[in-house]
Structure formats: C-alpha cells, structure tokens
Amino acid sequence: AYRRGGRTPALAALGATAVLVYTMGSELLFDPWNPHVLILPCLAMLVVAWGIALGDRWAWPVYVALGSFTLQTHVGYAYLVPGLFVVALGVGWLVDRLDGPVDGHGRQWVP
C-alpha cells in the first residue's frame, strides 16, 4: 500500500489489518481450520491485485504464489482468485491504454 499511495493509505491498510486481527481473536490466528487460515493471505492478495492493476510487474509472481496457496487450501476461493486476477489485468490494461504506463517502463510501439 505504501508503494501505491504513500504514507496515508499504508497507515490506513495497517490500521484496518490491525483491527481485523484484533477482532478475530488470538485463537483464530493459529486455528488450522481452512477458512480462518486464509483471511490474511486473501487480504494480501487484494493489495497485490491493486499493484497488478496499476502496472507493477513484481506483483505477478506474488499474486500467483498467494493465489496458489489460497486455492490449494480452500476450494471455495476457486472463483475469487482467477476472477480477481482477470479484473486486475483488465483494469491494468485500461489504465495503460488511457493514461500510458504508470512508471514509465511500459511497452512502447516502435515502427
């Protein structure tokens, strides 16, 4: 979140994560039941999808690793993981076409 928006969004994401972990209680953080294990990786996957949508190439392998872990842990995320990836790619493509590359390292057409 810090790479994408700076200090304020990073602090907001940190605060939201801290509130989430606090409200979950201490027993859910080490409970081996599948849906409880995936709360924090799914949150990280949302932040990484935000990076993919804004053109960060480093986010692709991170998303694949988080998505692989999520799908192997609980099949209920079978629609969320690829769907979120497609949405992130679509938004990234749209941003690239409308505004050009975000960081200046995008593809350029050479005749």
C-alpha positions as a Markdown table, in Angstrom:
| # | Residue | x | y | z |
|---|---|---|---|---|
| 1 | Ala | 0.0 | 0.0 | 0.0 |
| 2 | Tyr | 2.9 | 2.3 | 0.7 |
| 3 | Arg | 4.3 | 1.9 | -2.9 |
| 4 | Arg | 0.9 | 2.7 | -4.4 |
| 5 | Gly | -0.4 | 5.6 | -2.4 |
| 6 | Gly | 2.2 | 6.7 | 0.1 |
| 7 | Arg | 2.0 | 7.1 | 3.8 |
| 8 | Thr | -1.7 | 7.7 | 4.4 |
| 9 | Pro | -3.0 | 4.6 | 2.5 |
| 10 | Ala | -0.3 | 2.5 | 4.1 |
| 11 | Leu | -1.3 | 3.6 | 7.6 |
| 12 | Ala | -5.0 | 3.0 | 6.7 |
| 13 | Ala | -4.2 | -0.5 | 5.5 |
| 14 | Leu | -2.1 | -1.2 | 8.6 |
| 15 | Gly | -4.9 | 0.1 | 10.8 |
| 16 | Ala | -7.5 | -2.0 | 9.1 |
| 17 | Thr | -5.4 | -5.1 | 9.3 |
| 18 | Ala | -4.7 | -4.5 | 13.0 |
| 19 | Val | -8.4 | -4.1 | 13.7 |
| 20 | Leu | -9.2 | -7.2 | 11.7 |
| 21 | Val | -6.6 | -9.3 | 13.6 |
| 22 | Tyr | -7.7 | -7.9 | 16.9 |
| 23 | Thr | -11.4 | -8.7 | 16.3 |
| 24 | Met | -10.6 | -12.2 | 15.1 |
| 25 | Gly | -9.2 | -13.1 | 18.5 |
| 26 | Ser | -6.0 | -14.9 | 19.3 |
| 27 | Glu | -7.3 | -18.4 | 18.8 |
| 28 | Leu | -8.3 | -17.8 | 15.1 |
| 29 | Leu | -4.7 | -16.8 | 14.2 |
| 30 | Phe | -3.4 | -20.3 | 14.8 |
| 31 | Asp | -6.6 | -22.3 | 14.3 |
| 32 | Pro | -5.9 | -24.8 | 11.5 |
| 33 | Trp | -9.5 | -24.6 | 10.0 |
| 34 | Asn | -9.1 | -23.7 | 6.4 |
| 35 | Pro | -11.3 | -20.5 | 6.2 |
| 36 | His | -9.5 | -19.0 | 9.1 |
| 37 | Val | -6.1 | -19.6 | 7.7 |
| 38 | Leu | -6.9 | -17.7 | 4.5 |
| 39 | Ile | -8.1 | -14.4 | 5.9 |
| 40 | Leu | -4.7 | -12.6 | 5.9 |
| 41 | Pro | -3.4 | -14.1 | 2.7 |
| 42 | Cys | -6.6 | -13.1 | 0.9 |
| 43 | Leu | -6.2 | -9.5 | 2.3 |
| 44 | Ala | -2.6 | -9.6 | 0.9 |
| 45 | Met | -3.9 | -10.9 | -2.4 |
| 46 | Leu | -6.2 | -7.9 | -2.7 |
| 47 | Val | -3.3 | -5.4 | -2.1 |
| 48 | Val | -1.2 | -7.3 | -4.7 |
| 49 | Ala | -4.1 | -7.2 | -7.2 |
| 50 | Trp | -4.1 | -3.4 | -6.7 |
| 51 | Gly | -0.5 | -3.4 | -7.7 |
| 52 | Ile | -1.2 | -5.5 | -10.7 |
| 53 | Ala | -4.0 | -3.1 | -11.8 |
| 54 | Leu | -1.6 | -0.2 | -11.6 |
| 55 | Gly | 1.1 | -1.9 | -13.6 |
| 56 | Asp | 3.6 | -3.3 | -11.2 |
| 57 | Arg | 5.3 | -6.3 | -12.7 |
| 58 | Trp | 6.7 | -7.5 | -9.4 |
| 59 | Ala | 3.2 | -8.2 | -8.2 |
| 60 | Trp | 2.5 | -11.0 | -10.8 |
| 61 | Pro | 4.6 | -13.8 | -9.1 |
| 62 | Val | 3.5 | -12.7 | -5.7 |
| 63 | Tyr | -0.2 | -12.9 | -6.7 |
| 64 | Val | 0.5 | -16.4 | -8.3 |
| 65 | Ala | 2.0 | -17.6 | -5.0 |
| 66 | Leu | -0.8 | -16.2 | -2.9 |
| 67 | Gly | -3.4 | -17.5 | -5.2 |
| 68 | Ser | -1.9 | -20.9 | -5.4 |
| 69 | Phe | -1.8 | -21.1 | -1.6 |
| 70 | Thr | -5.3 | -19.9 | -1.4 |
| 71 | Leu | -6.7 | -22.3 | -3.9 |
| 72 | Gln | -4.8 | -25.3 | -2.5 |
| 73 | Thr | -6.0 | -24.5 | 1.0 |
| 74 | His | -9.7 | -24.0 | 0.2 |
| 75 | Val | -11.6 | -24.7 | -3.0 |
| 76 | Gly | -14.2 | -22.1 | -2.1 |
| 77 | Tyr | -11.9 | -19.4 | -3.5 |
| 78 | Ala | -12.0 | -21.0 | -6.9 |
| 79 | Tyr | -14.0 | -18.1 | -8.4 |
| 80 | Leu | -12.3 | -15.3 | -6.4 |
| 81 | Val | -8.7 | -15.9 | -7.2 |
| 82 | Pro | -8.9 | -16.1 | -11.1 |
| 83 | Gly | -11.8 | -13.6 | -11.1 |
| 84 | Leu | -9.8 | -11.0 | -9.1 |
| 85 | Phe | -6.8 | -11.6 | -11.4 |
| 86 | Val | -8.8 | -11.0 | -14.5 |
| 87 | Val | -10.3 | -7.9 | -13.1 |
| 88 | Ala | -6.8 | -6.6 | -12.1 |
| 89 | Leu | -5.5 | -7.3 | -15.6 |
| 90 | Gly | -8.5 | -5.6 | -17.2 |
| 91 | Val | -8.1 | -2.5 | -15.0 |
| 92 | Gly | -4.4 | -2.5 | -15.7 |
| 93 | Trp | -4.9 | -2.8 | -19.4 |
| 94 | Leu | -7.5 | 0.0 | -19.3 |
| 95 | Val | -5.2 | 2.3 | -17.3 |
| 96 | Asp | -2.3 | 1.5 | -19.7 |
| 97 | Arg | -4.4 | 2.4 | -22.7 |
| 98 | Leu | -6.0 | 5.5 | -21.3 |
| 99 | Asp | -3.1 | 7.1 | -19.4 |
| 100 | Gly | 0.0 | 5.4 | -20.7 |
| 101 | Pro | 2.4 | 3.5 | -18.4 |
| 102 | Val | 2.3 | 4.3 | -14.7 |
| 103 | Asp | 6.0 | 4.1 | -14.0 |
| 104 | Gly | 7.4 | 4.8 | -17.5 |
| 105 | His | 8.5 | 1.2 | -18.1 |
| 106 | Gly | 5.6 | 0.1 | -20.2 |
| 107 | Arg | 5.6 | -1.2 | -23.7 |
| 108 | Gln | 6.2 | 1.3 | -26.4 |
| 109 | Trp | 5.4 | 0.8 | -30.1 |
| 110 | Val | 8.3 | 1.2 | -32.4 |
| 111 | Pro | 7.6 | 1.3 | -36.2 |
